């Protein structure tokens, strides 16, 4: 599946099954916290409420039903939730 829906803290954006969630969220104008992009720090940790992801190996701890947005690629429509208020920026599509 190439095109899918990513629901983030209640907001839906279009996504794909080729890029990491972190990259796709940034492309959609959503700025989750991150520090490393390679699974070391755990700053991009979020809850996977529904759906499926392919998560690459990481050093950061993830609890039950948690994923790292930098290391996870959606395999299907997903619903994720961050425990903090996300920052939104204007994207080229919105301009």
N, C-alpha and C positions, 0 to 999 in steps of 0.2 A: 504494500500500500504506500503510495507516494504522498498523497494529500490527505491530511487529517486535521482534527480539531484539538487544540490544546486549551483547556480551561484553567485559568490561573487566578486564584482568589476570586472566583466568580466571573471573571472576564474571559470571553472566548476569543481566540486568535487562530488563524490558519497556520498549519505547520506541515512538516513532512517527516518521512521516516529515514532521512539520510543525515541530518545534522543533529548536534547535541541540543538538548532543551535550552541550555544557557544561550547558545548562539541564536536559536530561533526566537527566544524571548527578547533578546537585545534587538534583533532585526524588526520585531514588532513594536519596539519603543518601550519595552518593559525592562527595568534595570534591577535585577536581583543582586544581592551582595555576592561578591566573589573576591578571592585574592590570588588564586593560583591557576585555575583552569585545568588542573591535572589530577584532582582528587586528593590532594595532600592536606588542604586546610579545613575543608568541611563547611566553609562559609555559605555555599550555595545549597546546603541541605534543605530539602522540602519534603512534605508528606505526599505520597502517592495515594490519592483517595480512590481512584479507579483507573482502569486501563492497564497497559503493559508497556514496559520499557526494556531495552537491552542496556544493562549497565556494565561498563568496563570496570576492570579492577581499579581499586582506589585504596589509599592508605587511611583516609579519614573514616572515623566511626560513623556508621549509619544504623539507626535503630529499626525496629519493626515498622514496616510500611513507609520507610524513609528512603529517599534516593538523593544522589548528588546531581544537580542539573548540568554540571559541566561534563559528567561522565555518562549521562543517560541519553539514549536516543529512543524516541517513542516507536513502538511497534504497532500501535493502534491509537485511537483517540484516548487522551489522558485527561485526568482532572487532578491538578496538583495544588498544594496550598503552602504558602510561606507563612511563618509565624510572625511576620512583621509587615509594616506598610511598605508596599513597593513604590518605587519612583517610576514615573512615566515620562517619556520624552517624545517630542514630535518626530515622526518618521518622514522620509521623503514622500511616501505614499499619501500621507495626511496633508502635505503642503500643497 
